[in-house]
Each structure stands twice: as C-alpha cells, then as structure tokens.
Amino acid sequence: MISTLTQNIVISLIVTGITFSVVFLLNYLHKRNAITNEVSRKVTHIGAGTLYLALYFYDDHGHLSKYLNIFPNVLWTGILLWIGQRRSPDHGQSRVVLDVMTRMRDRNELLRGPLFFNFTMIICGTIFYKTVLGSIIMGTLTWGDGLAAVIGVRYGNQRKIYKNKSLDGSLTFLIAGILASIIYTSILVNFQSVALFKFSVMLQPLKHILQTKRIILASGSPQRKDLLRAISLNFEIIVSDFAEDLDPSLYKENLSQYVIDTAEHKCRHVYNELKLHENEKKNVIIIGADTMCSLDNVVYGKPVDGDDAFRMLKTFSNNTHQVCTGVCLLHGDTKRTFFETTDVTFGDIDNETIRAYVETGEPMNKAGAYGIQSLGATLVKKINGDYFNVVGFPIHHFCTQLKALLNSEIK
C-alpha cells in the first residue's frame, strides 16, 4: 500500500509538472498567434486557481506532508521574484514567463498580480487548508476575479460604475465567485470534520499528554478511522485478528455486553501481539470497538451476502432498531469499557429501493447492512441518540472516557 508521504509527494510533483506544461503550452500557442496575450494571462490565472482543487487528493493524515500542496506555489514564487528583480536582458525561460503572465512584458508586473496570487494560494494551502474560508477565497479569486475581467472588458465598456469597473464585470465577479465558492467548498471541505471540531476541543486539556502516548486503533473500520482523525487524534492502526465469534445467544437481551466483550477481545489480541516491556505499557493506549444492530432481541451484524443484506433492510423497514457500539480502552494495566445505544427508525422502504441500495455494494461490511453517513441516510426516517454512534463510533462518549482514563496525568 502506498504511504501517505509518497502519495502526497507524487500529487505535488504531478501538479507542479502540470503548471509548467500549461505555461509552455500557452507560450507556444501565443507565439503562433493562436491565442492573444490576454487569453494566456487569464487561462494561467484561472488554471492555477483551479489546480487548488488538487487538495482533494492529498491525504490529510500524513502529519505535515499534506502541506506539500504548496510546493508548486513556493517554486513559482521563487521564479517570479527571481525574474521580477533581474535587470539583465530577457532570455529562455524568463522570456516565456513574461510573455504568458504579463501584458507588456513588464518585469514589475510579475511582482504584483501573479506574486499576490501565489502568496494567497500558499496561505489557503496551509493556514486555511481545506476550510470553508480557504475555499471561498480561492473560488472567488480564481473564477470571480478571472471571469470578471474578461466579461468586463468585452461587454462592459458602456456601463462603467466606478473608474474602470463595469456593471457587467461586477455582476460576473459576484455570480461566478459565489458559484465557484460553493463548488470549491463542496469538493474540499469535510463537513463531518467541521461537526466534529467541538470534540477535538474537548481533548485540548489532554493534548500534551496524548502527544507522549502511542495510540493504537485495533480496528480496520474506515468509519472509525475517519472519525478519530477528524478530531485530530494521532494514532496508528493495528487490525485485531480476533475472529469476532462470540455466541450472541449467550448474551440474550444484553447486546451491550456482547459488543463490549468483542471490543475488549480486539484490544487484548493487539496488546498480546505487541509484547510490550513493562516500562512501555504506560505509554500505550489501545482502542477497540464493535458495533451491532438489534431488533426485537435479534442481533444483526454485517451481512454475509446481498440476500442477507436485503433481509436485514427489509426487517428494519418501517421499524425502529437499536445500534449499539461497545468500546474498550486499554492503558497499561488499566481498562475502561463503555457502550452507546442509538434508536434508528427506518421509513417504509419498498423492495425495489432495497434491491437498488444493495446493488450499490454499500451495505456490505457494515453492521445492519447500511451506512447512515452515505446513501443509507436516505432510508432513515429519524434517530434518537448519538448520530456518530450509528456511523460506527460514539465520539462524545469516547472523549469523556479518555479524559477520565488520563485524568490522573492532567496537571
């Protein structure tokens, strides 16, 4: 599997290569009079800003490697400063840059608009990385400002409202800026992470303690991984090899104990696999979790095939079932276990809809055969309790238990 660092390096190099390729292509077309100087400038402007969307492909959880996204901008900033401040005759690559990015091949022009644009992308790629504000700034600056100049020059000569600003250009700036901001935000911003920000605040008093701990998630669940990363918890994943074969019939009506015991078994398996020395135990926290659904005291885990998924969903249709997640925290010789239960009510779902949903493949490998965070949300009429518990991990309850676990270490 490709590492996070490698992935982010590859994406950064690809984007960098695209920027240079576009500049040389525009210069080639300009020299052959296929495009005007103004067109090359605007394509450069809008193209560079559109490449900001490449942030979508960066792995956010590679610590600082996600900031490799600004490498192309840092490189171009250096190029612009170097060419803009030189006083020797134009030659080679400097001539290409001047032809593509300036109106009159004026070096000082590189130190204004193009340099400002790169500085803005650097700020939005670091301080405002994948945030609503960063998306709005880049969407507006790229498409609002980029198209406003084009429309204003072409159609707005007779409708000036302030100096060289036209009504046509101003309306284009407003409309294109809003539309682009919506598109950029929808692509780049993880709104689940925004919703989970308050939980990361809960862990702030533990920040200095958690930095000294080796935190291990004993689960391969993508949902749990994403939820924990969304609250800025640094951890590694070691998937437990526990077979999850406890007999549900032994627990009868006590589903909560079933999921807690399964979660603890996952933790113990990873704990034993690590073979920690005595002095290492206090610095390791292992997180185990298990989620099951139940209706009328019948337990529903992950479907074994499409027919099993159909059966589960048909049973849940027009009924209220329970989603229960058990969590175990192992910290040295200390163990804390807890559970969270949420009532989920499905609407009246016809067979055709269930089959169509099963055919998407989403129900597989999910307790209860649906994912409330995705297409499965369309099946849910209402919930009573913790939404994130239904996704796969009760974040609020986890944060309170983690604080209690480490309370003695808080100074």
Secondary structure, 3 states (H helix, E strand, C coil): CCCHHHHHHHHHHHHHHHHHHHHHHHHHHHHCCCCCHHHHHHHHHHHHHHHHHHHHHCCCCCHHHHHHHHHHHHHHHHHHHHHHHCCCCCCHHHHHHHHHHCCCCCHHHHCCHHHHHHHHHHHHCCCCCCCHHHHHHHHHHHHHHHHHHHHHHHHCCCCEEECCEEHHHHHHHHHHHHHHHHHHHHHHCCHHHHHCHHHHHHCHHHHHHHCCCEEEECCCCHHHHHHHHHCCCCCEECCCCCCCCCCHHHCCCCHHHHHHHHHHHHHHHHHHHHCCCCCCHHHEEEEEEEEEEEECCEEECCCCCHHHHHHHHHHHCCCEEEEEEEEEEEECCEEEEEEEEEEEEECCCCHHHHHHHHHCCCCCCCHHHCCCCCHHHHHEEEEECCHHHHHCCCHHHHHHHHHHHCHHHCC
